[in-house]
Amino acid sequence: MTARPGQISETTIALLGRGFVADPSGALWCPASRLVVVSDLHLEKGSSLAARRMLLPPYDTARTLAMLAAVIARYRPRTVISLGDSFHDRAGPCRMAEADVVTLRALQAGREWVWVAGNHDPSLDGALPGLCCDEVTEGGIRFAHEPTPTPQGGEIAGHLHPCVKVTGRGGSVRRKAFVSCETRIVMPAFGAFTGGLDIRSPAIRSLFPDRMAVFALGQQRAYQVAA
Amino acid sequence: MSARHDADLTDALLLPERFGAWFAGRGWAPRAHQLDLLRLAQDGRSALLVAPTGAGKTLAGFLPSLVELAGKPARKASDSPTKPVGRAPPPRQRGLHTLYISPLKALAVDVARNLYRPTEEMGLAIRIETRTGDTPASKRQRQRADPPDILLTTPEQLALLLASADAPYLFGSLKRVVLDELHALVTSKRGDLLALGLARLFTLAPDLVTVGLSATVKDPDDLARFLTPQRPGAARAAVVMAAAGARPDVTILETAERLPWAGHSARHAAGEIYEAIKAHRTTLVFVNTRSQAELLFQLLWTINEEDLPIALHHGSLDVAQRRKVEDAMAAGKLKAVVCTSSLDLGIDWGDVDLVLNIGAPKGSSRLMQRIGRANHRLDEPSRAVLVPANRFEVMECRAALEAIDLGAQDTEPLRTGALDVLCQHVLGMACAGPLDEAALYAEVTAAAPYAALDAATFQDVIAFVATGGYALKSYERFAKIRKDKKGLWRVAHPSVAQRYRMNVGTIVESPMLKVRMVRSARSATRGPSGPLMRGGRVLGEVEEYFIEGLVSGDTFLFAGEVLRYEALVENEVYVSRSTAREPKVPAYAGGKFPLSTFLAEGVRRMLSDPAEWRKLPSQVAEWLELQRTVSVIPGRDQLLVETFPCGDRFHLVAYPFEGRLAHQTLGMLLTRRLERRGLNPMGFVANDYSLSVWCLTDLGAAIRSVDLSIAALFDEDMLGDDLEAWLDESQLMKRTFRTCAVIAGLIERRHPGKEKTGRQVTISTDLIYDVLRRHEPGHLLLRAARADAATGLLDIGRLGQMLSRIRGRIVHSDLKRVSPLAVPVMLEIGREPVYGEAGEALLAEAEASLLAEAGMAEQT
């Protein structure tokens, strides 16, 4: 597993011999299978909290979809896997503004789309176009929302919203991050209203008993930093 | 009949016999300003009393109330004019007469204590009670039903009382309001909240008379506007100036130790501070921040061979502990208290005979108020010693001393009311009862800070409170307030009022976590919830961001001890006792108050004039001499800019002396400019006196070769587009936005029954900010945040004045190495968080060093 910065200004994470580009947006791009993976979009989080009278800006879905649109425009994937918690709650799809529904359908058009179930959205069946499932396995890699303690083969999961604090000479910054080892990648949360969990927390640490590689999201690319 | 006799007669009429006898019995005579206030009260006029500490200000404020109440028979319960019906509260004796508002809980408690004495000694049947966040719920409920004659409370408690349906019952009888330490209250958003509360009180009790008590301020007439409704033709408050007290006896500590270059701890002077404490009866040791207080307290105890009772007091300590210190202080049991601004204000410690001010005074008015804490008697001079913590602070102390000699004040003019506070207030008023928009607008604009509020903005505020005020109307069904058939706004659900009550107030600390002492769980196998980790007492609260930077096992100073960080468990920080003498992680110890323009001017003048240096300690004078030899001493109206290499970087250090906030803004703007010129700026750091920007490119060479014009670099036009563009991205702006979002009620600090899961419900305001800025840049909360940032956090006004002042007066000194004057700011590097684009550079650097470590140095 190596990171190769500099050359094409891209950071690649290898898993079972396959290369995944760590996009600075928080998406993963696998050129070999023309696949984009995103996790924890948490669409309609704003309206979900608004129902509890926390009147957050009603633009988070539009923002997340705009970021996703940029990723799709960049890579033109054949397949998109949304790795669970695509919506903040089960009723999310019904609350979407008409314009956002139109945007989403346009993104889905002409490509395969997989909604993996998450704990926030255990069943999206029928609410939206696309395949709904609990997990998918492709080329020996399991794509699921929650990481398993001991993955068989390779695994790409989300759920934990990893974040890293990087301290340098001039101070420190906190960024969303990919965390990986030989057998797994845990993806950062993609959604506009998603926060982060520090990679030092036991929930993340325990998944990487031997070592972890951390890739912090920057503005131009992801940077590999010390764990 | 002589005029003097006339005055005596009037005085006698003003002051009832019982009161005259009481004054005489204590060997006192009523002071002129105390009688002035009685006279104004008789005429029903509001007044601002400006008096130095020790002038009997508080008694002057209450005297009219006591006199009035003494002449009023207590009404029997059966005489109640309004017979209660149904669930109405029980009849009251005679209703609330006087409301006293203080900025500090402790002050309200202290003033109550001081009022009991005269009322008891005169045998007056007057009920005086306090109401603060610490008052038990049962007592609060009783106070609503059966209010005392005099209630002492805080702006937040007033807001809560006004937001209830029984506010008209409670305040309908109100005659007088006493606002203590008004000069301190009006400088913040708490002052805005109070102004709005006061406006509502004027509606509930139209004949209300107000009295403001204030330390000396620059412009008393401006401050007096706060006290009366700002309507055309409305009466203005009278200004009463009390006679000045004895001149304070203030000196600067002449240390025998080596004066530090940077830092604010005054560690070098600990021994001398200890000796001063020993030599006096009771000493108040003022510092500027909590962490400075912690550090100094610990230093003093490590050398406290005689076990002198020295205590610690700051706002983050547990209430019970603070109260213990206050009581011990009042009882004269303490030799010294190390404290922050938590004890800045008028608590009456009779026996204090010395005030030590550690570090920079920051402003002459602030310093004079602190000095006034010593010898709370007007006719004896206060004794104070200033202890500068570094070399620049020596000059600042010197400038402050000259300001005291001149009696020069540097308080700010009355502020413009913040929109986030208004949002909170509007919701509170809806909680009180059906709300008429037009009537509330008229009421709000009668409050001095909101006098210039336009109707359109007020409508935006209402829209924000109702549904978030977004252009995209998708939250109608989740509205907090709704218009009824009569066009009045009503709270949409009882939970809205409940949540308002839990979140009232304008003091938004960084998110705080409780610090709990546990036994160490040093064995690595035991999880954080293991049995050994339970229990233990709560020591106080600490900022979340501070804890985020720690790893288990790190030690830090808190509550006067070196603590070992164990774990973060839910919302609590588990710590254990550490045997370490020195904490591993130092807390940020910079001052939170910016250097006042006035003192800055003093420091610049002193620096520019070598003749003045003779007044400074020899170490400082030698430092400046060295600067003169190797670089340049800037003239009074000049800006010195130095460039030099240091390590593998090239530094540019400028010395505007405009305070840390203005310098941070300037640093950010300079970085952007240098970036655009391709000079690869990597970061910057600022303190109160100067700032340093570092680049990968040789700046001195660029200036020499005319690639870079220094005049263009510092041109005023940087305050245009650059500022806008940067501001929107800046971390400072995000922090400001967070405060506004919390105060306005977008984000809640506390949810009913949600304390456990609160962390999951909360959402980072940075994310909200990013989304809102993109989709609705004109939103009310962004406007509120920009206004705050411009006036407070960024000091843009001050920066603008500086840039125009130094036009054509920039002196560039191109050096081979760091100059003496630059040393302090160079030592600050690495202590500040990184802003903006420097973050990207930092990530790249972190990656490079990781790869280098792994023997994978980048192939480029």
Chai-1 contact restraints between the chains, C-beta under 6 A:
chainA,res_idxA,chainB,res_idxB,connection_type,confidence,min_distance_angstrom,max_distance_angstrom,comment,restraint_id
A,G6,B,E858,contact,1.0,0.0,6.0,A-B,restraint_1
A,G6,B,T860,contact,1.0,0.0,6.0,A-B,restraint_2
A,A50,B,Y475,contact,1.0,0.0,6.0,A-B,restraint_3
A,A50,B,F478,contact,1.0,0.0,6.0,A-B,restraint_4
A,A51,B,F478,contact,1.0,0.0,6.0,A-B,restraint_5
A,R53,B,F478,contact,1.0,0.0,6.0,A-B,restraint_6
A,R53,B,K480,contact,1.0,0.0,6.0,A-B,restraint_7
A,L55,B,G468,contact,1.0,0.0,6.0,A-B,restraint_8
A,L55,B,Y475,contact,1.0,0.0,6.0,A-B,restraint_9
A,L56,B,I768,contact,1.0,0.0,6.0,A-B,restraint_10
A,P57,B,V771,contact,1.0,0.0,6.0,A-B,restraint_11
A,P57,B,L772,contact,1.0,0.0,6.0,A-B,restraint_12
A,P58,B,Y470,contact,1.0,0.0,6.0,A-B,restraint_13
A,P58,B,L472,contact,1.0,0.0,6.0,A-B,restraint_14
A,P58,B,S474,contact,1.0,0.0,6.0,A-B,restraint_15
A,Y59,B,V771,contact,1.0,0.0,6.0,A-B,restraint_16
A,Y59,B,H775,contact,1.0,0.0,6.0,A-B,restraint_17
A,D60,B,V771,contact,1.0,0.0,6.0,A-B,restraint_18
A,R63,B,V771,contact,1.0,0.0,6.0,A-B,restraint_19
A,V166,B,L843,contact,1.0,0.0,6.0,A-B,restraint_20
A,V166,B,A846,contact,1.0,0.0,6.0,A-B,restraint_21
A,G168,B,L842,contact,1.0,0.0,6.0,A-B,restraint_22
A,G168,B,E845,contact,1.0,0.0,6.0,A-B,restraint_23
A,G168,B,A846,contact,1.0,0.0,6.0,A-B,restraint_24
A,G170,B,G683,contact,1.0,0.0,6.0,A-B,restraint_25
A,G170,B,V834,contact,1.0,0.0,6.0,A-B,restraint_26
A,G170,B,A838,contact,1.0,0.0,6.0,A-B,restraint_27
A,G170,B,L842,contact,1.0,0.0,6.0,A-B,restraint_28
A,G171,B,E832,contact,1.0,0.0,6.0,A-B,restraint_29
A,G171,B,P833,contact,1.0,0.0,6.0,A-B,restraint_30
A,G171,B,V834,contact,1.0,0.0,6.0,A-B,restraint_31
A,S172,B,P833,contact,1.0,0.0,6.0,A-B,restraint_32
A,V173,B,V834,contact,1.0,0.0,6.0,A-B,restraint_33
A,V173,B,G839,contact,1.0,0.0,6.0,A-B,restraint_34
A,V173,B,L842,contact,1.0,0.0,6.0,A-B,restraint_35
A,A192,B,V771,contact,1.0,0.0,6.0,A-B,restraint_36
A,F193,B,I763,contact,1.0,0.0,6.0,A-B,restraint_37
A,F193,B,L767,contact,1.0,0.0,6.0,A-B,restraint_38
A,G195,B,S764,contact,1.0,0.0,6.0,A-B,restraint_39
A,A216,B,L843,contact,1.0,0.0,6.0,A-B,restraint_40
A,G218,B,E840,contact,1.0,0.0,6.0,A-B,restraint_41
A,G218,B,L843,contact,1.0,0.0,6.0,A-B,restraint_42
A,Q219,B,E840,contact,1.0,0.0,6.0,A-B,restraint_43
A,Y223,B,L843,contact,1.0,0.0,6.0,A-B,restraint_44
A,Y223,B,E847,contact,1.0,0.0,6.0,A-B,restraint_45
A,Q224,B,E847,contact,1.0,0.0,6.0,A-B,restraint_46
A,V225,B,A846,contact,1.0,0.0,6.0,A-B,restraint_47
A,V225,B,E847,contact,1.0,0.0,6.0,A-B,restraint_48
A,A226,B,L850,contact,1.0,0.0,6.0,A-B,restraint_49
